[in-house]
Amino acid sequence: MRYRLAALSLFLSFSLFGGAPAACPPDTPILRVDGRVIDYSYFSFVKSRIPQWAIKKYYSGPEGNKKLLDKILERQLILKYYEDSGFFKKPEIRNHLVRFKVKELASLYLSGHLKSPKVTESEVQEAIRKYYHGKKVTPEIRRSVRINLEAQKLASERESIVSSATKGLKVQNLNPKSPDDVVAVYGTRRITYRELEPLIEGKPTPLKLKRALNTYVLYLKALEEGLDRSREFKNSLLSFKENLAVSAFERSVLARVKVSDREVKEYYEKHKGEFKTPASAEVLIFVFPSESEAKKALKLLKAGKSLKEAVPPSIYSTGRRWTVLSNDRNNPVAMLVFSSKEKYNLLNMPDGRTLLVVVEKRIPSRQKLLGDVYREIKEELTARKARRLVREELSTLKKRYSPQVLPSFLNCAGKEESN
């Protein structure tokens, strides 16, 4: 829902993008929320998962770093509250966490053992000979062939790692009836259906159980290597728990926000002038190879000639009808039409061509009815109330947990900027 994003844009979803340079030792403490200390590695982890365009727009410079830390602080306050409230003890949330831990550690084990596949030029040539049989091969096709070969090697290497890891796995029961049923034995360890259940969506099938077993064994191998103690995993887990808590917080806020029909109507009456359709115009456009030729046609039109008489047949046959809107600031034709009252206008193009723009019909702006904008207004009012409620809730949480931005953060942020 649009208002959900508008109201709660405070809680940016940190999507995977790329790495950021370290400016301080990873274990430098920068934030304290009740009993939890956040170190610089987590700040870097979060920042590395924000798209670069968003970094430049919202989080550049020392002020941007401080703004990002404030956002992390607010998310950590929400996480702390939901931890204290028993949210993470709920069975469905506990299953979310188990699933994340198993899959994340299995993925870390795999990525740690995968090597970058090397595809030689001779392999590319052989694939081209095999699949294109002497046809012309463009650089794009050659790149595509190389990428496909790399993907095949990567998949093969992945299968080899999984096969090696699961060598000691002995499947015993792919039709478990209860959570305590043993599905397989790995070395001396029994793996029950209870351990695999969080990894299976819907009804368990033998195929789903086999896939879950492979993932679980990779998870066990990750535990053997101590990957659960790695900074990368700890940061990923903390971020995941944050996301779960913030999502629950957002749902809670929105559930408490109510906007009445009376409020919508009152807003409409006070802001009627804002709810109008843009003026529009139906136009005919003819493309001339030069300005001089277009001016000849324009002169004939102003002298009373018809379009068919004024525009050369070769150009007349290519005429196109458009509808343009007064609020379309990115359309040069629209800007020309609504800045002039003339029926005929010329527009010079960067490539040397000139457009003859003929206005056939102008449709003035009209007042939108309440029914036309009811949903838009309700979403706006909902967003305002939600933002206000978020601020109130965060203020309460700050008083409850007394978060602290530690002095070392300013030093780290400054170093990062200098990098």
N, C-alpha and C positions, 0 to 999 in steps of 0.2 A: 504494500500500500504506500502511495506517495507520501502521505503525511507521516508515516512511520519513519521514513528516512529523514524527512525534514525535521521532525521533532527530536529525533535521537541521533542526529549526525555527529553528536559529541562522541559517540562510540564507533570510531572508524574500525572497519574490519581490515585487519592487517593481512593483505594477500601476498603470497610469495612473489618476490621480484628479483632480488639480488643482494650481494654482500655490501657491507659498509666497512671502511677502514677502522681499525681499532685505534682509539686515541688515548686510552688508559689501560692499565692492567685489567683483565676481565673481571677479577674478583674485587675491584674497587667498589665499596658500598656507596650508593648514591641516594637511596631512599629507604625510609623506615615506615612501615605501616603496622602499628601495634607490635606484634612480636616478629614480624617478617621483615628481613632486610633484602632489598633489591640491589643487585650489583650492576656494574656497568655492562657486563656481558648481556644482560637481559635488555637493556636499553638499545644496544647495538643490534641484538636479535630482532627486536620489534621494528627498528628503523630499517633494517635490511629487507623487511617484508612489505614495505610501503612503496608503491610505484614512484619512479623518479619524478614524474610530473607533479605528484602530490607533495613530495619533499620540497620541490622548488616553490610550489604555490603556498604551502601552509607551514612548512617546518624548516625553512632555510635560515642560516645565521644563528647566533646565540639565542635570540628571542624565539626562533623556531624550535630549537632544542629544548628550551624551557617549556614551550607550549606542549611539545610532545611528552615531556616528563610529567606535566600536569595531567595530561590525558591518561598516562599509565597510572599515575597516583589515583585518579578517580576510579579507574577500572579495578585497581587493587583494593580500594575501599569497598567496592561492591562485592568483590570476591571474598574479602574477609567477612563481610556481613553474612553472605550466603553459606560460608563455611560454618560460622557460629550458629546459624539457624537450622543446621542439619540437612541442608539441601543436598549435599553430596552423599548422604546416607540413603537417599531414596533409591529403590532397586533399579529404576530405569536410568537414573543418573550414574549410579555405580557401574551399570553395564556399559554406558557410554565411555566411562573412564577406562574400564578394563579393555574394551575394544580398542580404544586409542593407544593405550600402553603397549598392547601386544602388537598391533599393526605398526606403530611407530618404531618400536625396537626391532621388529623383523625387517622393516625397511632400512633402518640404520645398519643392520648386520649385512644385508644384501649390498647396499651402496658401498660399504666399507671393503667388500671383497670383489666388487666388480671393477674391472679395468677398462679404461677407454679403448674401445675397439679400433684397431688399425686396419684400414682398407687400402690396399695397394692400387696403384694405377693399372697394373696388369689385371687385377680382379675386376676393376671397373670396365676395362676393355673387353674382358671375357664376357661379362654380363651384357654389355652392349651388343656384342656379336651374337650372343645367344637369343636375346629378346627383340633386337631391332633388325637383324638380318640385312645389314648394309644400308638401311634407311638413313636419311640425314638426321644427325643427332645434334641438337642445339646445346649451348652451355647449360640451359635450365634443365634439360633432360639428363645431361651428364651429372649435374648436382643431385638430381632426384635419384638417379641410380646409386650414387655414392651413399646418400642418406639411407636408402632402403637396405643396402648391404650392411651398413653400420648397425641399423636396427635389427637385422637378422642375426648379426654376430652378438649383439647385446642380449637378444632373447635367448640365443643358444648358450651364452655364458651364464645367464641367469638360471636357466634350467640345469646347467651343470652344477652350480653352487647349491641349488635346492636339492638335487639328486644326491650330492655328496653329504649334505647336512642330514638328510632323512634316511641315510643308509641303514642306520640301526633301528629304524621305526618298524614296529610289528603291529599291523592293524588286527584287531580282535573282534570288533563289533561295530558295524556300520548301521545298525538299527537299534540304537539305545532306547530304553523305555523309561528310564529315570535318570535324574541328574548324576547319581553316583555310579552309574554303569561305566565300566572301563571300556573306552573306545579303542585305545592302542597302548602299547608299552614302548617306551623309548629308553633303551639301556635298562636301568633298574627302576625307571620312573613310570608310574601308571598315569595315563592321561584320561580323565573322566569327561563325560559329556558336559558336566557343570562348567569345566574350564573352557570348553569349546563353544558353548551356547552363545556367549556374547558376540562371537564372530559370525554367527549364522543368522541370516535374515529369513524370516518366514519358516515354513516347515522344513525340518532337516531331511536331507536326502543323502544317499551315499556319496554323490559327487561333491555336495557342499561340505560334508564332513571331511572328505579327503583334502579338499582345499584348505579347510580350517586347520587340519592337522599339519599340513606343510607350513602354514603361517606360524602355528604355535611352536613348531620345532625350531624355526628360525628365531623366534622370540626366546626360546630356551638357550639357543646358542649365543644370542646377544647377552643374556644374563651371565653366561659363563665368561664372556669377555668383559663384563663389567660396564656394558654400554648404558645400563640404567643409572650409572653414577656419573655419566658424562654431562658436561655442561650443556651440550646441544640438546640432549634429551630432556634435561631438567627444565630448560627454557621453553622447549616445545610443550611440555606438559603444563607448565605454569600458564602459558598463553592459551592452551586449550581450556583449562579450568576457568580462566578469565572469560573466555567466549561463552561458555555455558552459563556462568553467573550473570554476565551482562545481558544475554538473551532473555534469561528469566526475569531480570530486572526490567527490561524494556516491555515485556509482556505484562508485567505487574503494573507498570505505569500506565500503559495504554488501557488496561482494563478498568482503571479508576477514573479515566477522563471521560466526561460526559458533556455533550453539546446539545442543547435543546433546539427545537424548531424556532422558538422565540428568539434565541440568540442569533441564529442564522438570519432570520428576517430583519432583525435590528441592524445587523452588520450590513446587509444588503441595502437597506434604506440610507445608511450613513455613507455608503461608498458606491452609490449608483453610477456615478461618473466613471468609475473604473471598469464597469462591466458593459462594454460596447463591442460590437463586432467591428473588425477593421473594414475600412472602405475597400472596395474591390473594383477591378476594371477588366473587361474582356478586350483583348487586343489582338491585332493581326501583325505579324512580324515578317518582313522581307529582308533578306540578306543581300547587300550589294558588295561587289568586289572593291569598290573605292568610294570615298566621300563625294567626289565630283559627280559620279553617276547617280548616287543617292540624292544629291542636291537637285539634279535635273528632274528627277521624278517628283521631288517635293515641290518644285516650282510649278510643274504641270498640275499637281493636285490643288495647289492654292489658286491656280488660274481657273479651276472648275472642272478639270478633266476627271474622269472616273479612274478608279484604281487600275482597271484593265487597260485603260488608255495610257496611263502615266507610267506604269511599271512594265518593263520589258517582259515578253512572254516567258522567257527562260527563267526569270526570277519570280514572276507572278505564280508560276506553277509550284514553286517550292514554299510558298507562304504558309505559315503555321499560326494556329490560334492558341493563345495562352490566357489564363486568368491570373492576374497579379494582385497582391494584397498590399495595402498601405503600410503595414507593419513589417514587411519583409525587407529589412535593412541590408541584407546580403545580396539582393537582386537588383542589379543596376537598371534593368528595365522598369521595375516597380518604382524605384527611386525617381527615375526620369518622368514617368507617367504622373506621379502624385506631386511632383514639384512644378508641373506645368499644366495649364488649362487647355493647351492646344490639342487638337485632334490628331495632328501629324507631328511627329518628333523624330529627330535623327540621333543615333547613339554610335559614336565611334568606338571600335573594338581595338584592343592592343595589337592584333595581328594585321591591322590596316583595313579590315572590312568595316562597313557601316551598316547599321540596322535602321530600316525605316519602320517606325512603330506607329501603328494606326489604332487609335482608341475607338472601338465600336460602341462600347456601352460602359457607363460609370454607375456603380451601385454604392450609394452612400452608407456610412456607418449607421447601425441601429442599436437601440438599447436592448440589452439582453434581459429576458424575464427571469424572475427568481428561480423558476424551475430549471432554467438553463445552467445556472451557476450554483445551485444548491449544494451539490457534492463538493465543488471546488471551495466554497466558503466553509463548509463543515470541516473539510480537511485542514484548512488554514487555521481555524479556531482550535481544532484538536491539537494541531502542532504547537500553537502558542501555549495552551494549557499544559501540554506534555513537557515542553521545555521548562516552564515555570515549576512544575512538580519535580522534574529532575534536579533543578537547582536546589529546591527545598530539601529533597532527600539527601543529596550530596552534602549539603551544609550540616544536616543532622549527623551523617556518618563521620564527617571531619571532626565534629565535637566529640563523638564517641570514641574514635580511634586515634586522634591527635597525630596525623601523619607528619613526617619531617623530611624535607629535602635537605640532604646532607651537603656540607660545604664542598666536599670533594667533587660533586657533580659539576659545579661551575668551572672547576679546573679541567675536568675531562671534556666538557662541551667546548671550551676554549681551544683545547689541543686538537679536537676533531675539526674545528673550523679552520685551523691553521693548516691542516692536512689537505 
